[in-house]
Amino acid sequence: GVKLGKQAAPFYCEINPPGPNAQTGRSKLQNKRATLNQQIIKQMRMRAGAENLLKATNNNKVKEMVLLELSYVNSDLQLLMGQLEGLNSSMEVYQNTEETANIPLIALGLKETKEIDFSSPFKDFILEHYSEDGRSFEEELADLMDLRQSCRTPSRSEAGVELLASYYSHLPLIESRFFSPTRQNGIFFTWYDSFTGVPVCQQNLLLEKASILFNMAALYSQIGTRSDRQTRVGLEQAIAAFQKAAGVLNLLKETFTHIPSYDMSPAMVSMLIRLMLAQAQQCLFEKMALPGVSNQFYALIRMAQEAAKVSEVFDQVHQFMIQTPIKDNVPLFWSTMSLVKTNHYRSMAHYFVAAALLDHELGPRDDEDQQEKMLSQVYDQLPEGRTPIDILKNKDERKRFGKAHIRRAVSGHEEALRIYSLCEHLTKLEALKDILKASHQRSLEKYSDFENEEEFTDYVDAPDITSKTEHRAEMEVPAATKVKVIDFFQRLGPLAIFSAKQKWTPPRSVRIYPEDRDEGFTLKGESPVQVVSLDPHCQAAGDGLKEGDYIVAVGKTDSKWMGVSEVMQLLKDVDEEGTEIQVVSLMDSNPSMPAKSATFCGNLPKTYSMICLAYNDEEKPLKNRKVTKKSSFLSWGMKNKMKSASMLNLPTMDHSGAMSWNKPIPTFPSSSCYNSDSSH
């Protein structure tokens, strides 16, 4: 039978269940990320001030002092960047803690943001634009702020994804209600680049929407890495999660093409999509290998091509990661891990082909044509003079090619171990090291079984193995991105009429008498109803009623959401003294020039303003913030859920203990900032 180099042993990383007030490892990581982001922006403010002083002064002594200070600031920024990339390399908190060791998977960290107070700006806008008392909407404003706040720490589950999706679905409604094309409301949305920590600030909702989508993808990636990959159900969950992460990232790439944050640039998002799909392909391979690989010719050839496919997709990911400027922002740990997997799975492919050739012979009962067909699909090109049928039927040729493949397997595993040893972060992943060593040992044992003195006379180079898969990882856009929500501010009226882009007169009071109701005008429309066919000589017209007016209230009853029949029912009981209705008239709302929306960030061309570094809203108290006891939104993020000798298993090793990584400190980018118009 096919031997297993080292018997797999269970691997458990014991973590005590957290108490009600205890932080999870993931939340501690996010808190560290938030702290580093604040320290980075502080150093960037200092550097911006020093650079401005350097440009403004002609005093050589002052210049020397400023240059010295800049060297300290840049050094501090490099250290902070190194710490941030160390957090991006901290994979252990995202892995499943109760499963046998697998080759680790990479999860995206959540983007951090600043808290926002919608209360004062939205209350003012409601009063000025909608002519209503903003204080009457305090409950709705509190719900909105609670929802956004809870989105900063979503649970690592479908409930957490639904929470983000709910807020994402609310954003177009909020944009239509409160973001006018002709004026700014003074709200700044600040998000930090997940790789560099550089802040980006915008006054429109494009950055907010894109960042929420990014975090949805990040959450799916964390769900995938957390799944129990020692069970079929867990592997299926991981596959679905990574495919959904890729689908959300693709939606981000296609919808938001000019977001001035490098972690959401088209090049970076394209790489992340490939990474998620590669990890999904890895899980598909693990799912096929979970019950064991049958020691049969067809099963071994099939698994060889599946392993070659995993190697191929990780090689593509690695090629993306080493391209400029992606390589300057992606943690070295990520690209090294991709290269290790490329070599590891390629070596596994050669091992499986070697096992198929060395452990089996073409017998009289075997289907010669079928085996020839399968082997011909393994190779794109064979050495001159060799054919698949010759390899199958000639025992010496079969053995020669089998040994060639096992040599490729041994050398590939050695290369994976060499790359592993060169990366400071990977060397702390003892479980990965044990898996690589076990695979290497298994290939060595297979080679030793067929080693002989004729090594130099029968040497041949093993051809590359053609990749092929029966189950290719595909992007999947989750249904969660299209959650139906109820508009928080529906009391303002139907959005088609009562939106930020529409302008109308302040509500006017018009007294309606029975004769006006019967003969003075007619009503049409669904909600709100509109006055048509107005008799210019009726009393209501004399009182200010106009053709095309919308009726927003009858007496003390709000009628913005009422249809014609409901409004007529209210007017039916008008007595001789009449009743007052509230009406508004739509005005021309075509602006001559759209308002510009500034964008501020670091790490981009110098033509952009540094206002984001001077604007520190954390030093300003939150005004008019309603403190609520409700747990409706905040609670959303807290919801929670022996083999035979003829079977070949993938090596896993026993290991326990804490693991952490740190990446070599990169050169920190320029402090230049970014400023764009509303087209972004």
N, C-alpha and C positions, 0 to 999 in steps of 0.2 A: 504494500500500500504506500501511499504518499505520506512521508513522515512529516511530523510537526517538530520544528527545531526545538521548541521549548513550550511546555504545556502552559496554556493561559491560566492565570490566577486572578481571582476577583480583586478589583481595585476600588477601595472606598475612601472617600475623603469626608471624615465625620464632621458635621457641623451641628451644633446644638440648636434646637428650634428657638427662634428669637422670642423674647418676651414682648408684651404689648407695646412697650416703649422703646424696644431695641431696634437699631437700624440694621438692615440687611447689608451684605457686602456690596451689593449693587448700589444702594442708596449712599453708602459711605463713599463709594467711588465717584458718584455724581456730585456729592458735596465737595470732595477734593477738587473736582473739575471746576465747580463754580468758584471756589476760592482761588484757584490758579488763574481763572479768567479775570477776576477782579485785580489780582496782582499784576497780570500782564497789561491790563488797560491803564493801571496806575503808572507803570514804568513807561508805557507809550506816551502818556501825557507829559511825563518828565522829559522824555527824549524830544517830543515835539517842541516843548518850551525851549529846551537847550538849542535845538536846531534853528529856531526862530531868532534866538539871541545871537547865535553865531552869524546869521545873515545881517543882523541889524547893527552889530558893533564893528568899529574899526580899530579898537584898542587891542593890541597884540597880547597884552597880559590877560585880558578878559577872555580872548579867544583860546589861549592856552588852558585856562581854568575850565572853560566850557568843553573843550576837547577831552580833557581828563575826565570830566563828569560824564560825557557821552560814552567814554570807554567803559566806565563802571556800569552805566545803565544798560549798554548793549550786552555786557557780560551777565548782568542779572537776567536780561531777557532770554539769553541763550540757556541759562540754567532753568528758568521757568518753562521754556519750550521743551527742554529735556524731560522735565517732570511730567509735562502734559503728554508727551509721547510715551512716557512710561505707563501712564494711565491707559492710553490707547493699546498698549501691549499687555495689559493685565487681563488675560483671558480667563483666569481661573474662576473669577466670580460669576462668569456667564455660563460655565460648563455645568452639566448635571453632576450632582454631588453624591448620587447613590447608585452609580452604574460602574460596570467594569470599564477599565480605561480604553478609550478610543483615541485616535489621532485628533487633537483639539481642533475646534472650529473657531472662526473669527466672528465676533459680534461687533456691531457698530454701537458706539456710545451715543447717548441722547444729547442733542444740542441744548445748551443752556440759554436762558433768556432772563431778562429783568422783569420784575413785577410792574404791572401797569395799572394806573388808576383811571378807569373810564368815567368815573362818577361826575366830576366837575365839568369836563369838556362836553359830555353827552347831555348833561342837564342843561347847560347853556345852549347847546344846539337845539334841543327839544323846545326850549322857550323861544329862541330866535327864529328857528326855521318852521317849527310845527305849531307855534303859538299856543303851546300847552305848558302846564306847570311841570317842570322837570322833577320836582320833589315827589310827585305822585308815581314816579317810575323807579324809586329807590330799590324796591324789591327785585325788579327785573335787572337793574344794574348790578345788584349784589349777586344775583344768580349768574350773570355773565362773568363777573370777576372771579367768583368761586370756580366756575367751570374752567377758565383759563389757568387759574392757580393750580388746580388739580391736574391739569395737563402737563405740568412741570415734573410730576412724579407719578406717572401712570404705573399700574401694576403690570408685571410681566405675564400677561395672559390676554385672551381674547377680549376680556372686559376692559383692559387697558387700551387695546386698539380701538374698541368701540368708543371709549372716552375721547380719544384724539379725533376719531372720525366724526363724532358729534360736534366737537368744536370747529373742525374743518368745515362741516356743513353749515354751521351758523355764520361763518365768516362772510360769505356772499350776501347774506341778509343784513349783517352789520354794515357791510360796505355800502349797500344800497340805501340804508337808513341814514347813515351818519357821515359818509365821506363824499363831500360835494366836489364836483370837478372844478369849481370856481373859488374854493377857499380851503384853507387848512384848519384842522381842529386842534392842533398843538400836541397831538399824541405821537410819541416816538416809539417805534417797535425796535428793540435791540436784541440781537441774537449773536452768539459767539460761534466762530468757526470751530467745528468739532476737532480739527486736526491742529490748528495753529493757535486757537484761543483769541484770534483777532476779532474785535467786535464789528458788527455791521448794523447800521441804524437807518431806518426808513420811516417816512410818515404815511406811506400808503400800506395796503395790506398784502402786497405781493410777497414781501419777505416773510410775513407771518404765515401765509398759506403754504409757501414752499417749505418753511422750517417745520411746520406740523406734518407735512407729507414725509419729510426726511425722518422725523422721529417715529412716524408710523412704520417706515421701513426698518429703522433701527430696532424698534420693539419686536417686529417679526423676526429679525435676525437673532435677537436675544432669546426669543421663544424657541427658535430652531436649535441654538447651541445648548439650551437648557433641557431639551427633550432627552428621554432615556433611550439611547441608541442600542441598548442591549435587548430591546423588544421590538417586535414588528410594528406595534401601534406607535411607539415612540419614534421609530424611524420614519413612519408615514407622516407623523406630525412635523418632524424636522424638515422633510422634503417639502411639504405644503408650505411651511413657514418661510423657507428660503425662496421658494418660487413666488410667494406673495411679496416678499421683500423686494425681489427683482422687479415684479410688476409695479409696485408703488414707486420705486426709483425710476422706472421707465416713464410712468405718468408724470413724475416730477420733471424729468428731462424734456418731455414733449410739451409740457404746459408752461413751465417757467424757464425761459432760455437765457435770460440776462440778469440773474440774481448775482449781485456782486459779493458773493461769499464763495471762496474757492472750493469748499467741501461740496457745494452744489453746482459747480461749473459743469458744463457738458462733458469735458474730458474725465473729470473725477467721477461723475455719476455713471458714465459708461463703464469705467473700471469696476465700480462697486456692483453694477449689474452683473458683470462677468464673474465677479467674486462670489456673489450669492448663488448664481446658477452653477458654478463649479462646486460649491459646497453641497448644493442639492444633488449634483451628479455623484459626489462622493457618498452621500447617504443612500442613493439608489444602489450603488455598488455594495455598500454594507448590508443593505436589505437583501440583496441576492445571496450574499455570502453568509448571512446570519444562521441559516440552518446547517451550514457546512457545504463545502464544495465536493461533490461526488467525484471519486477517483475513476472517472471514465473519460475516454478520449474527447467526446463531444462537449462534456461539461467543462473540462479543463481549457479547451480551445475557446469556448464561449466566454469563460471568466477572464482569459488572457486579453481578449479584445475589449471587454468591459473595463478592465484595469488600464489598458492603453488609452481608452477614452477619458478616464479620470485624469491620467497623466497629461493628456493633450490639453484639456480645458484649463488645468492649473498652469501649464506652460504658457498658454495665451494670457492668463491673468498676470503671470510674472512679467511677460513682455510688456504689458500695459504699465505695470508698476514701475518699471525701470526707465520709462520714457520721461523726458523733461517736459513740463515742470512737475508731473505727478510724483516722481521719485523724491523731490524736495519736500513734499508734504506728507506722504504716506510713511508710517512707521517702518523702519528697516525690518522690524520683526515680521511684518506682514509679507513683504516681498521674499524674505528668507524662508518663511514657512511655506510659501507657494512653491519655491524652488525645491525645498525638501520633499514636498508631496509629489512634485513632477518626477523626481528621481525615484522615489519610493514606489509609486504605482507603476512606473515604467519597468522597474526591476521585478515587481510582482508579475507583470505580464510575461516577461521572459521566463520567470520561474514556472508559470503555468504551462507555457509551450514546452519547456524542457521536460516537465513531468509527463505531458501527453506523449512526447516522443520516446523518452527513456523508459517509462514504466509500462508501455503498451507496445504490442506488435500487431501487425496486420495479419489477422487469422483468417482461416477459410470461411468462418461464419460472418466475418465483418463485411460491411457494405463498402467495397473498395471505391466505388464512384463517389459515394457520399463523403467518405473521409478525404478523398482527393479534392473535392469541391470545398470542404471546410478549410483544409490546409492552404489551398490556393487563395482563399480570402484573407488569410493571415498575412500574406506577403504582397507588397506592391511589386517587388522585384527580387528575384533570386540570383545568386551568382551564375555566371555564364555556364551553360552546360548542365545545370541542375533543374529538375522539374519536381513538382509536388509528388507525383507518383513514384519517382525514383527514390525520394526521401522516405516514403512510406514503405516501399517494398524491399529496399536494400538495407539490411540490418546495420552494416557499417556506416552507411550514409546517414541513417536515422540516428545512430549513436553520435556520429560526428556533429550533426546539427543540434542534437539535444545538449551535448556538452558546450557547444558554442553559446547556446541560449543561457545555460546556467552560469557560464563565465560572465555574460552580460549582466545577469541578475546579481552576481556577487560584486562586480565592479560598481554597479548602480547603487547598491545598498551602501557600499563603502563611500561613495560620493555623497549620499544623503547624510551619512554620519559625519563626514568631513565638514559639510556645510553647516550642519547642526552645531558642531563644536566651535565654529568661527563666530557664531552669533551669541552675544552676551545674554540676550533675553531667552533664546531657545535652550541654552545650557541649564537653565533653571527648571525646564520642563522635563523632569526625570521620567515621567510616564512615557513621553514621546521617545526619549532616548532608549528606554527599555524595549519599546515596540520596534524601533529601528534595529536594535541589536538582535532581537529575537528573529526578525526577518532575515538579517544577514547570516546569522548562525544556521538557520534552516537551509539557506542556499548553499552555504559551505558544506553542510552535511550531505546534501544531495550531490554536490560536486565530488566529494571524497568517495562516494559510493561507486563512481564511474571513472575515477582517476587511474591512469596506467602509464607505463613507460613510453608509449607511443604518442605522447602528448604533442611533440613537435612535428611529427610526420602527418598527423591527421588534423592539423589546425585549420579552422575555417572561421570567418567572421559571421556572427549571427545577423541576419537581416533585421531591419526595423519591423515592428509589428503594427499592422494596420488597425486603427481603432474602429470599433463598431459597438453600438449599443442598441438594445431592444427598448429601452426606456430613457428617452432623452429629457433632461430637465428643461422645462419651458416656463416663461414668465406667466404669472397669473395675477390679474388685477382683482383684489379681493372685493367682495360685495360691500365690505365695511366702508369703502371710500364713498359710498352713495347712501348715507344714512338719511332718512327723512326726519326732520326736526321741526318743532313748532317755534315760530318766530317769537323771541322774547318780547319784542316790542310791537306785537300785532295790534295792541290798543291804539297805536298811531293811525291805523287804517290800512286798507289794501295797498300792498307795496307798489302795484302798477301806477297808482296815483300819488300816494304819500311817500315819496322817496327823496333822497338828498338832491337828486338832479332836477327835480321838478320845483317850480316856484309858483306860489299862489298868494292871493291877497289874504290878509288876516281875516278870521271869521267875522261875518257881519250878521246882525240880527235883523230879521224881516218878519213882520207880523202877517200872518195868514188868516183870512176870513173865509167863511163857508163859500161865498161866491167865487173867491179865488181858487179854492180847492176844486170846485165843480167846473168852472169855465175859464179861469185865468191862465192855466198852464197845464202841461202834461209832464209825466215823468218817464224816463227810460233808463236802461242800464241795469246791471246786477248790483254791484256795491262798489262805491257809493252811488246812489241814484242821481241822475242829472236832470236839470230843468230844461224842457224843450217846448216849442210852440207857445212861447210866452205872449200873452195879450199885453201890448205896451200900454193899454189904457186901464188895466186892472189896478187895484189898490196895492197889490204886492209889488208890481213894477214901479209904482210911485214910491214905494218904501225902500227901493234899492235892489229888488230881485232882477237878475239878468239872465238872458238866454245862455245856457251852458253852465250855469252855476251848479256846484255839487252841494247837496244837502248833507251836512255832517251831524246835525242834531235836531231833534223835534222836541220842543219843550226842554225838559231836563234829561231826555233820553238820547244817548249817543247812537247815531244811525250810520256811521261810516261803513259798517259791515252788513247793513240791511239792504234787502232787495226792494223792488217797487211795491210788491204786495204788502210787505211789512211796514214800509213808510206810509202807504195809503191807509193801512189799518190805524196807524197813529193819528193821521189827519182826519180820520172818519168822525171822530168825536169832537171836532172843533165847534165851539158854541159861538154865539153872536159876538162875544168879546174877542174872539180869535185866539191864536196861539203863536208864540214866537218860534221861528226856526233859525238855525245857524247855517250859513252858506259860505262857500269860498269860491273864488274864481281863479282858474288856471291862468298863469302868466307865461309870456314868452321866456323860455329858459335856455336859449341858445347862447352860450358864452362866446365872446369874440376870440378869446385865447384861453386854452385850458391852463389851470394852475399847475405850477411845476412842483414836483415832489423831490426833495433832496435825499440823497443817499450818502451815508457816511460810513467809512470803514478804514481799516489799515491794510497795508500790504498791496497797494494799488497805485496807479500813476499820481504824480505830484500835483496835478491840476485839480485835485479834489480837496475839499475843505476838511479841516480837522475839528469841526464843531462837535463831533461825537466824543472827542477826548476832553473837550472843555465842558461838555454837558454832563453833569453828574446828578442824575435824578435821585440817587440814593441819599444825597444830602438834604433833599427837600422832603418835608413831611407829607404823607398822603392826606389830601384834603377831602373832607366830606365822604370818607370811606365808610360805608355802612357795615357794621360788624354783625354778622348773622350767626345764629346758632344752628342753622339748617345743615344737614349732612347729606342732602340729596346728591349734589355733584361731587363733593369731596369723598363721599363713600364709594362712588363709582369705581375709582381706581383701586379699591381694596378687596374686590370680589375674588374668590378662589373656589387645583384639581390633580446527560452523559452521551458522547457521540461515538460511533463505531470507528474501527481502524481504517475503514474505507472512506472516511470523510476527512476533508482538509479544512483546517480552521485558520482564520487570520490571526497572526500573533498579537496577543495583548499581554501586558505585564502588570504585576502587583506593585503598587507604590502608594504612599500616602504622605501627607505633609503639605505645608503651605508653599505656594509658588508665586513669585512675582518677577517682573522683568523691568528693565530700564534700557532705553535706546540711547546710543551715542548722541550727544547734543549737536543739533544742526545749527547752521548759521541762521540767525533770526532775520526775517524779511524787513524790507524798508518800512519806515513809519509813514510813508505817503498814504493819503486817504482818497476816498472815492466819492464822487458826487455825480448823480445822474438825474435826468429828468423823468417825468412820469411814464415815459415809454418803457422804462425798466419794470 
